Amino acid sequence: MSGYAAGGVALVIIGLYATITRTNLLQIIIGLEIMARGVSLVFILGGAQSGTLAAAQAVVVTTILIEAVTVAIALSLVVAAYQHNKSLSITALRRLKG
């Protein structure tokens, strides 16, 4: 089990690194999704070790559904930003005034 926990923590760290260091909006969304997968894995492992695997799975499935809606909204915002700026860079969005 500790190998899976290390893998989950590694996914969280990789996702956090991608979210902080990237300037492309799609890469940031991918980093957030990688981080969410790591958190889900660690949550399932915690449920398995504590004996409440069914409850942990129910919470993770609910979280996955919420993340799917969040990603759909984020991707629609990325498409709108691309149509306005013709760029996926955060620096182009920072130059907007309004």
Rosetta blueprint (number, residue, H / E / L):
1 M L
2 S H
3 G H
4 Y H
5 A H
6 A H
7 G H
8 G H
9 V H
10 A H
11 L H
12 V H
13 I H
14 I H
15 G H
16 L H
17 Y H
18 A H
19 T H
20 I H
21 T H
22 R L
23 T L
24 N E
25 L H
26 L H
27 Q H
28 I H
29 I H
30 I H
31 G H
32 L H
33 E H
34 I H
35 M H
36 A H
37 R H
38 G H
39 V H
40 S H
41 L H
42 V H
43 F H
44 I H
45 L H
46 G H
47 G H
48 A H
49 Q H
50 S H
51 G L
52 T L
53 L H
54 A H
55 A H
56 A H
57 Q H
58 A H
59 V H
60 V H
61 V H
62 T H
63 T H
64 I H
65 L H
66 I H
67 E H
68 A H
69 V H
70 T H
71 V H
72 A H
73 I H
74 A H
75 L H
76 S H
77 L H
78 V H
79 V H
80 A H
81 A H
82 Y H
83 Q H
84 H H
85 N H
86 K L
87 S L
88 L L
89 S E
90 I H
91 T H
92 A H
93 L H
94 R H
95 R L
96 L L
97 K L
98 G L
